[in-house]
């Protein structure tokens, strides 16, 4: 392999301590690792991107831990941790760009390391406005829109429905603090009154008790019936809203992409769905049909490249490959897309775009550094102290049409120009008591708000 790109993924959930791992992650984990492999394979099969150059990738599990993510990357480049491929030790000096991570806090920790080393980082999920500091994080770019665009989208939504009196609950972290700050700035400019800002999570994760306490404070300004949640983990709040009839019927909640269309977050929220107590914003995305085709032939019997694949397969099919409490997996095995509850991860597109952008950046760097008659990697490129900066410059110039059939490109500040979907819960026609998420461009939500005599 000529170029090596490491990818950082939350294959497993957090462990009991910051540096350990828990059980296999059912979302944003193995599927995104496979999207990383798929994108590398796609680039290597194209003749118009990096001809005579092969990209190799190595996926690393950071287990939803910012501490683990930052320390792993630092230890790799200080050579306290060795990475091997078929017993051959990989030289981190050849790692010219990183893909990841999905979470803002982890991406910040990794960016602190990579910026000191001058190595480009392309995140496929981190949205925090803290990462827009181009002096501190000048090697960081991302294929998703930053939270400032989401704040603008929420303000536009409020103005469209003439909702000028709101409350905000925000978490004491890079997602909540910066999201709330940008929204407050835009709200002031657009004459939207924020009756109160409620801060949670000053001492760590928000538990059920703190969520209940924060929600109870909403009644101190009861005229402001629209509540916006800028929180990294909305679940404690949603569970309390689900249980509390008064909350569901007094207030209407607006959620960010940390809640979004995620079926795991919506699971069990039948009262919220029934009452239509919320609308949520989520990043604009689309499935990659060819990715499902890529996954289809891969089973535990035929695929050994991904060391975490079998563990994920057992989770998706709820079976055991090696005994245990779950029923044994059948002798005839099918690919992941055939599983009953399979849904393509909505960040597959953004992982793919990140890898493709890195490859385009590397190609532009080669064209600039190597003599025009040299094919593949020239010695000048391998020894150039400018190659990583040129890869970053080239990646920022990447332009292509992605799976959404829309042009993909980075803004001047290194963000994606993608927009947002707005979702609300609707009852399925002919199926009383069952609900699905629909684009909230309808005026149904306005009717619900009007019926509450908003002021």
N, C-alpha and C positions, 0 to 999 in steps of 0.2 A: 504494500500500500504506500502511496506517495504522500498523501495528506491525512492527518488524523484529527477527527473532531470528537471530543468527548460530549456526551449528553447527560444532563442531570435530571433525575426523575424520582418521584415519590412512589416507588414500587411497593413499599411497605408503609404502614401507618407508624405513628410515633411509638417509641418504646417507653418504658417506665422512667428512663433517664434521657437527657438531651441527646446522647450519642448512640443510643440503642434503637433497635427497630422492633416493631410489633408485628401484628398479623398482616397478611397480604392485603393490599389496597384494592378495593373493587372499582375505584374510579381514578382517573388521571394517573394510572400506574403503568401496568404491563401494556395496555393498548397504546399508550404514548411511546413506550419503548419500541413497540413494533412499528409505529408510525415513523419513528426515527430511522429504523432499519429500512423501511419501505422507501423513504425519501432518499436515503443514500443509494439504495439499489437503483432507484429511478434516475438519479443524476449520473451514476456510473454507466447506465445503459444509453444515455443520450450522447450523441456524437457532437452536438453543438455546445456543450458545456464541459469544460476541462478535457478536451480530447487528449488521449494518451496520458491522462492522469487519473489515478484511482483514489477515491476517497474511502478511508476506513473510519469506522465509528466505534466508540466504546461507551456503553451505557453504565452509569453509576447510580446507585440507590442512595438517596439522601434522606429517606424515611420521614418526610414532613418536618424535618428538624433544621432550623436555620444554623444552629451551632454545628451540627454534623456537616452540613453543606459547606460552610465556610472553612472549617478545619480540614475537611477532606481535600478540598482543592489546594489549600495552603500546604498540606503535608505531601501531596503529590509533587508539587513544584519545588519543595525543599528536599525531596527524595527520602522523606521519612516513611512514605508509603510507595510500594512498587506495584505497578500494573503490568500484568503479563499476558501475552497472546501466544498460546502453544509453547509455553516455557520460555519465550523470548521476552525480555523486559522491554517495555515501551519507554522511550525517552520523552519526558514531558516537554523538552525543548522543541519537540515537533508538534505540540498541541497549539495550533494557530488560531483556534476559535472554539468557544464553548456554546452549546445549546442548552438553555434552561436558566432558571427553574420556572415552575409554574406559580409559586407563591412569592409575594413581594418581599417578605422578611428574609426568606432564604436567598432570593436574588440579590438583595442588598448586601448580605454577608459575603456572597460570592463575588459581587462587584467590588467590594472593598479589597479583595485579594487580587482579582484580575486587573483592576485598574492600576495597581501598583506594579504589575508585571507587564502592562501594555498589551493585554490579550483581549480581543473582542469577545463580547458576550451577547448572545441573541436570545432573549427570553420569549417564551411562547405563552406566558400567562400572567406575569407580574404587571400590575396596573398602578402601583403606588406613585403618587406625584413626587415623592422624595427622589425617585430615580430620574427625574427630569433635570436635576442639577448637573448640567453638562460640564461644569468645571470639576466636580468631584467624581462624576460617573461618565467620563467622556468616551469610554470604550463600551458603554452599554447601549443597546438598542432593543426594540421589542416588536413582535409581529401582532400585538394586540393594541387597542387604543388605551391611552392612559386615563386615569380617573377624572381629569379635567374635562374630557369630552363627555363622560358620563354625567358629570355635574351639569354641563350645559344642556344635555338631553333631558335631565330631570326638570331643569328650570323651564325649558321649552314646553314640556308636558304640563307643568303647573300653569304656565301662562295661557296655553291653549284652552284649558278648562277653567280659567279665571280663578285659580286657587292661590290666594295671596296671603294666607295665614296658616303657618305650618309649625310643627315641632320637629326636632332632630334628636335622635339617639345615636351616639357615635362611640366607637371603642378607642381606647387609649393606646393606639399603635399606628404604624405608618399608613394603614388603610383608612382607619377612622379619622385620625387627626387631619391628615392632608385632604381627605375627601370632604370632611366637614368644613375645613378652612376655605377650600375652593368654592364649595356650594354657598357658603355664607357671603363670600365676595360677590358672586354672581347674583345671589338673591337680593343683596343691597342695591346693585345696579339696576335690577329689574323690579324694584319696589315690592319684593316679597318679604313679608314680615315673619321672622323666626321668633315665635313666642318664647321658646326656651331651647337651649342646648343641654342635653343630658349626657354626661360622660360616664362610661362604664369601663371596667377592666383595668383600673389603675394599678392593681396588685397582681395582675396575671389574667388567666382565662376567666370568662364570665360564667358563673354557675347559675342555677335555677333561682336561687334566692336573690342574687343581684339583679337578674333580669326582671323578676317580679317587682322589686323595689323601683327600678327605673321606669317600668311601665305604669306603676301606680302614680308616679309623679306627673304623668300626662294629665291627670284630672285637675291639676292646679291651674291649668290654662285650658279649660274644656271647650272654649270657642275655636281653638286651633285643632281641628279634627283630622287633619292630614299629618301623618307621622312618617318621617324618612329615616330609614335604618342604614347608617354607614358603619357597619360592623363586619369584622372578619368572619365571625361564626354566628349566623342568625338563629341557629337552632334553639338555644335556650329561650329566646324571645318568642319564637313561633310556637313552641310547646306551651308556653304560658298563655299566649293569645288563643290558642286552640282550646284550652280548658276554660277560659274566662269569657262568659257570654257578654258581659258588659263591655269589655275591651273590644270584642269583635263588632259590637253593634254601636259603639260610641265613636270609634276611630276607624280610619282607613289608612293602610300602611303601604308605603312605597319601598320596595327592596332593590338593592343593587345586584350586580352580577355575582356577588358572593352568595346570593340566594338563587337568583336566576331561574332557569328552566330545569334545574337539576332535580331529577325524579327522587333522589335520595332525600333531598331537603323537603320536598313536598309530601313525602310519604307520611301517612297518618294524619294529615292536616285536613280532614274531611269537613270539619266545621268552618274552617277558613275558606275552603273551596265553596262550600254551600252558601255561606254568607257573602261570598265575593268580597272579602275584607281586604284584599291586597292586589296590587299590580306590581310586577317586577321587571327590571331591566336586565337584559343579558346581551352578551356580545353577538354581533352578527356572524353567523357561521353557516356551514353547509356540510353534508356528508360527502366523503370521497368514495364513490362506488367502487373504484379500482382498489381501494384499500381493503374493502370487504372481500373482494376477489383474491387479493394477496393473502388474507388470513385464512380463507376457506380451506385450502388443502393442509393446513398445519394442524396436526394432532400430536398428542404425546408419543404416538408410535412413529411419526414421520419427522418430528422436528425437535432437535436437541440444541440448536444454536443459542436460544434464550434460556438461561439457567432458571428463570422465574416462571417460565411458561406453564409447567405442569402444576405448580401451586395455584396459579390463576385459573387454569382449566378446571381444577377441582372445585374452586369457588364458584365459577360460572355455571358448571353443570351439577353442582351440589353432589359430588361423588368422590370416591377415594380411589387413588391409583395404587395405594400400598397398604390397604387395610385401615382400620379405625372405626369410628362411630358412624361415619357416613356409608351409604350403600356403595358397593364397588362400581366403578365405572364400567360400562358395557364393553364387550370385546370389540364391537364395531363402533369406532369413535368418529364423531363429526367435528367439523371446524367450529370455531367460536361464533361466527355469525349465525349459526343454526340454533344456538341456545335460545331457550324460551324468552329470557329477559335481556337478550343482547341488544344494546343500543350503542352505536358508534359514539365514542367520546367526542364531545363538541370541540375539544382542543386538538384533535388529530390534524385538522386543517392548519392550525397555527404552528404545530411542530413541523409539518411539511414545508410551510412557507419559510420557517426559520432555517431549515437545512438548505433549501433551494437558494435563499438569500446568501448564506455563507458560501455556497459553491460559486455563485455568480461573483461574489466579492473576491474569492480566490482567483477566479479566471481573470478578472480585471486587474488584479495585482500582478499576475503572471505576465499579462500583456504589457504592463507598464515597466516591470523590472527586467524581464528576459529579452534578449535580442529577438527580432522578428522572425528569424529563420530557425529558431530552436523550438522543438516539439517537447511537450512534457515539462517537467521541472528542471530548470537550469540551475547550475551551481550558484549563480549569482543570487537567485531567489532563496536558495537554502541558507546562504550566509548573510543575506541582507538584514540589517537591523530595522529596515523600514517595512518589511513584508507584512507584519501584523497591522500596522497603521494603514497600509494600502488595501489589505483585505477588508478592514472596517470601512474605509472610504468607498470601496467597490460595492460592499453589501448595502450601504446606504443609497447607492445609485440603482439598486435592483428594481426592475419593473417587469411584471409579467401578469398574465391573466390566470387567476387561480380557479379552484373548483367552484367558487361562487359565481363564476363567469364575469367577474369584475376585475378591473386592474388592481394589482397589489403594488404598493410602493410605500416608502418611508417618508414621513414629513421631515422638515429641516431639523427638528429636535429628536429624530430617531424613533418616532412612534408610528404605529399603523394608523391609516386614515379610515379604518373600518368604523361602522356605526353600531347601532343597538336595535335589538328587537324589544318590544314591550308586550308582556304577556299578562293575561288575566284568565281566571278559571271560569269555564262555562259548562253547563250540564249537557251531556250527550243527548242528542235528539233520540227519542224513543227508548232511552235507557235511564229512567229516573234514578237519582241517587248516585250516578257515576259522572265524573267530571274529567275534563281535559283542558289543556292550556291553549289559548287562542290569541292571536295578535290583538292587542288592546287598542287598535286604532278606531274601534267602534265607539259610539258615544254611550254605551251601556254604563261604563264607570261614572260618567258625568251624571246620569240619572240617579245612580246610587248616592252620589255625593249631594245632589240637589235635594234628595228626599230627607237628608239630615239637616237641612237649613244651615248650610255653612255660612260663616261670616268672615 
